[in-house]
Amino acid sequence: MKYSMVISMVAGKAQAEKIAFAVVKEKLAACANIVPGITSVYWWKGKVEKAGEYMLVIKTVSSKAGRLVKRVKSLHSYEVPEIVVFDIKSGYPAYLKWIAESTGAK
């Protein structure tokens, strides 16, 4: 079994919770952590911008990562949302097993 972690920045707490609850309830993810207080500085439409954001850290099985990305995109308010997938190379075996069980992966 392979595992993935998905990172996404969102505009506020309400949107973070909406996405987190949806992906966990739909078993696309085992867990979604919501991290407040992020300050992002980035290029957007030719100029440097600064925004307060919330970060989502979402854990899933790799076989569901593509569907998870599509679902996050469908719920996201940004024109070009940050949705990045990382492979989890290793981890505590019991935790990884819990991810698989929580997402209904076989």
KEKE-3310 file (N, C-alpha, C; in steps of 0.2 Angstrom, whole numbers, plus 5000, padded with zeros to 4 digits):
npx = (5004:5003:5005:4999:5001:4992:4994:4986:4982:4970:4957:4951:4944:4931:4931:4941:4937:4925:4931:4939:4930:4922:4931:4935:4923:4918:4927:4939:4950:4959:4962:4962:4971:4969:4978:4980:4984:4993:5004:5005:5016:5017:5018:5005:4996:5006:5011:5017:5009:5001:4994:4983:4981:4974:4981:4978:4982:4982:4979:4980:4977:4988:4981:4969:4972:4971:4957:4955:4962:4954:4942:4945:4948:4936:4929:4936:4939:4948:4955:4967:4970:4982:4986:4995:5003:5011:5022:5021:5035:5038:5033:5025:5020:5007:5000:5000:4992:4980:4977:4974:4963:4954:4951:4945:4952:4959)
npy = (4994:5011:5028:5045:5063:5078:5095:5110:5127:5138:5151:5154:5150:5144:5139:5130:5121:5116:5109:5100:5092:5087:5079:5069:5064:5058:5048:5050:5054:5050:5059:5077:5090:5106:5121:5136:5154:5156:5165:5170:5174:5179:5178:5185:5188:5197:5204:5206:5198:5197:5187:5181:5165:5148:5132:5116:5100:5085:5067:5052:5037:5033:5028:5035:5048:5056:5058:5064:5076:5082:5083:5093:5103:5106:5111:5122:5140:5148:5154:5148:5136:5131:5115:5102:5086:5074:5060:5048:5042:5033:5028:5028:5011:5007:5019:5021:5010:5013:5024:5018:5009:5019:5025:5016:5008:4994)
npz = (5000:4996:5002:5003:5006:5005:5002:5005:5003:5009:5010:5022:5038:5038:5025:5025:5035:5028:5017:5023:5031:5021:5013:5022:5027:5015:5013:5006:5012:5027:5037:5040:5044:5050:5049:5056:5054:5044:5034:5018:5004:4988:4970:4959:4945:4940:4951:4967:4981:4997:5009:5022:5027:5029:5031:5024:5029:5022:5024:5015:5005:4991:4980:4980:4979:4967:4965:4977:4975:4964:4971:4981:4973:4968:4978:4982:4983:4976:4960:4955:4964:4977:4977:4982:4980:4990:4991:5004:5010:5021:5037:5054:5056:5061:5061:5047:5043:5049:5041:5029:5033:5037:5025:5018:5010:5002)
capx = (5000:5006:5001:5001:4999:4990:4994:4982:4981:4963:4956:4948:4943:4925:4932:4946:4932:4921:4934:4941:4924:4919:4935:4935:4916:4918:4933:4944:4955:4958:4963:4963:4973:4968:4983:4978:4989:4998:5005:5008:5018:5017:5016:4999:4995:5011:5013:5018:5003:5002:4987:4982:4978:4974:4984:4976:4987:4977:4982:4976:4981:4989:4976:4963:4975:4969:4950:4955:4964:4948:4937:4947:4948:4929:4926:4940:4937:4954:4956:4972:4972:4988:4985:5001:5003:5018:5022:5024:5040:5038:5029:5024:5016:5000:4997:4998:4987:4974:4975:4971:4957:4949:4948:4941:4957:4960)
capy = (5000:5018:5033:5052:5069:5083:5101:5115:5133:5141:5158:5155:5144:5141:5135:5124:5115:5113:5104:5094:5088:5083:5074:5064:5060:5054:5043:5051:5055:5048:5065:5083:5095:5113:5125:5143:5158:5156:5171:5168:5180:5175:5182:5184:5193:5202:5208:5202:5199:5195:5185:5177:5159:5142:5127:5109:5094:5079:5061:5047:5032:5036:5027:5040:5055:5060:5060:5069:5083:5084:5086:5099:5109:5108:5115:5128:5146:5151:5153:5143:5133:5127:5108:5098:5079:5072:5053:5047:5036:5029:5031:5023:5006:5007:5025:5020:5005:5017:5028:5013:5007:5025:5027:5010:5005:4986)
capz = (5000:4996:5005:5001:5010:5001:5006:5001:5006:5008:5012:5029:5043:5035:5019:5027:5038:5023:5013:5028:5033:5015:5010:5027:5026:5008:5013:5001:5016:5034:5041:5037:5049:5048:5052:5056:5055:5039:5030:5011:5000:4982:4964:4956:4940:4939:4956:4974:4985:5004:5012:5028:5024:5032:5028:5025:5028:5021:5023:5011:5001:4985:4975:4981:4979:4961:4967:4982:4972:4961:4976:4984:4968:4967:4984:4983:4980:4972:4953:4954:4971:4978:4979:4981:4983:4992:4993:5010:5009:5027:5043:5059:5053:5064:5058:5040:5043:5051:5035:5024:5036:5037:5018:5015:5005:5003)
cpx = (5004:5002:5004:4998:4998:4990:4990:4981:4974:4962:4954:4946:4937:4927:4937:4941:4928:4924:4936:4935:4922:4924:4936:4929:4916:4923:4938:4951:4954:4958:4964:4965:4972:4973:4981:4984:4995:4998:5009:5010:5020:5016:5009:4997:5000:5014:5014:5012:5005:4995:4988:4978:4978:4977:4980:4981:4983:4981:4978:4980:4982:4984:4970:4966:4972:4962:4950:4957:4958:4943:4939:4946:4940:4926:4930:4938:4942:4953:4961:4974:4979:4985:4991:5001:5010:5017:5025:5028:5039:5035:5028:5019:5008:4997:4995:4993:4980:4972:4971:4964:4952:4947:4945:4946:4958:4968)
cpy = (5006:5023:5040:5057:5074:5090:5106:5121:5136:5148:5159:5149:5140:5136:5129:5119:5112:5108:5098:5089:5084:5078:5068:5060:5056:5049:5044:5053:5052:5054:5071:5088:5102:5117:5132:5147:5158:5163:5169:5175:5176:5180:5180:5190:5198:5206:5203:5203:5196:5193:5181:5171:5153:5137:5120:5104:5088:5073:5056:5042:5035:5034:5031:5047:5059:5062:5065:5076:5086:5087:5092:5105:5111:5112:5121:5134:5150:5149:5147:5140:5130:5120:5104:5091:5077:5064:5053:5041:5031:5032:5026:5018:5006:5013:5024:5015:5009:5021:5024:5011:5013:5027:5021:5006:4997:4985)
cpz = (5000:4999:5002:5006:5005:5005:5001:5006:5005:5012:5019:5032:5040:5029:5021:5030:5033:5019:5017:5029:5027:5013:5015:5027:5020:5008:5008:5005:5023:5039:5038:5043:5046:5053:5051:5056:5050:5035:5024:5007:4993:4976:4961:4952:4940:4945:4963:4978:4992:5006:5018:5025:5030:5028:5029:5024:5028:5020:5020:5008:4994:4980:4975:4980:4973:4962:4972:4979:4968:4965:4979:4979:4967:4972:4985:4980:4976:4965:4952:4961:4971:4981:4977:4984:4984:4993:5000:5010:5015:5032:5048:5056:5055:5061:5051:5039:5044:5045:5030:5027:5035:5030:5015:5010:5007:5002)
residu = (MET:LYS:TYR:SER:MET:VAL:ILE:SER:MET:VAL:ALA:GLY:LYS:ALA:GLN:ALA:GLU:LYS:ILE:ALA:PHE:ALA:VAL:VAL:LYS:GLU:LYS:LEU:ALA:ALA:CYS:ALA:ASN:ILE:VAL:PRO:GLY:ILE:THR:SER:VAL:TYR:TRP:TRP:LYS:GLY:LYS:VAL:GLU:LYS:ALA:GLY:GLU:TYR:MET:LEU:VAL:ILE:LYS:THR:VAL:SER:SER:LYS:ALA:GLY:ARG:LEU:VAL:LYS:ARG:VAL:LYS:SER:LEU:HIS:SER:TYR:GLU:VAL:PRO:GLU:ILE:VAL:VAL:PHE:ASP:ILE:LYS:SER:GLY:TYR:PRO:ALA:TYR:LEU:LYS:TRP:ILE:ALA:GLU:SER:THR:GLY:ALA:LYS)
# end
